[in-house]
Amino acid sequence: MVESQDTELRELAIERITRRRRFQLHALAHVIGSIFLIVVWAVTEYNNAGGWPTGFRTGRMNHDWDPWIMYPLIAGTLALATHGWVAFRTAPATEREISREMERLRP
């Protein structure tokens, strides 16, 4: 009985460690990708606008930068937040849920 509980607890601990590591890798990739994207955006906007920005408007005047960078950064941050929620807030499956799923899968 105790060995069974220890085995289940060990499996749960391994699953949670794996979730945490995957989230950390996702967060690192998000930061690196965002930095790369910001650098690309700054270089292209500097060249397109003819210098440093004097404003951020959608109507392209001289020295105005296009704020398109916000959209991929917001989308990536929402994806990271969702991954974090799943990784850290999802409760383990209960015995009832496991039994119900097993019954559903039986032919």
WONORCOR-V934979 format. One record per residue. RES is the residue in one letter. PSI is psi in whole degrees, 0 to 359 (* if undefined). OMEGA is omega in whole degrees, 0 to 359 (* if undefined). Layout:
RES_PSI_OMEGA, RES_PSI_OMEGA
This chain:
M_312_181, V_320_178, E_321_179, S_316_179, Q_320_178, D_321_179, T_315_178, E_317_179, L_321_178, R_315_179, E_319_178, L_318_179, A_318_178, I_319_178, E_317_180, R_321_177, I_318_179, T_316_178, R_315_181, R_317_180, R_319_178, R_320_178, F_317_179, Q_320_177, L_319_178, H_316_180, A_318_178, L_316_178, A_322_178, H_315_181, V_312_180, I_315_179, G_319_180, S_318_178, I_314_178, F_314_181, L_320_179, I_319_178, V_314_179, V_315_180, W_313_182, A_318_180, V_313_182, T_321_180, E_323_177, Y_316_180, N_318_182, N_322_184, A_349_179, G_30_177, G_191_180, W_153_187, P_146_170, T_356_179, G_169_177, F_99_181, R_156_178, T_334_174, G_117_189, R_99_171, M_168_178, N_133_180, H_16_172, D_135_181, W_144_178, D_126_184, P_33_181, W_340_183, I_333_182, M_322_187, Y_309_178, P_329_178, L_319_177, I_316_180, A_316_179, G_321_179, T_321_176, L_319_177, A_318_178, L_318_179, A_320_178, T_317_178, H_318_178, G_319_179, W_314_180, V_319_184, A_324_189, F_343_184, R_353_181, T_126_180, A_150_177, P_157_181, A_139_178, T_164_178, E_323_179, R_315_179, E_319_180, I_314_179, S_317_179, R_318_180, E_322_178, M_318_177, E_321_180, R_326_183, L_343_179, R_140_180, P_*_*
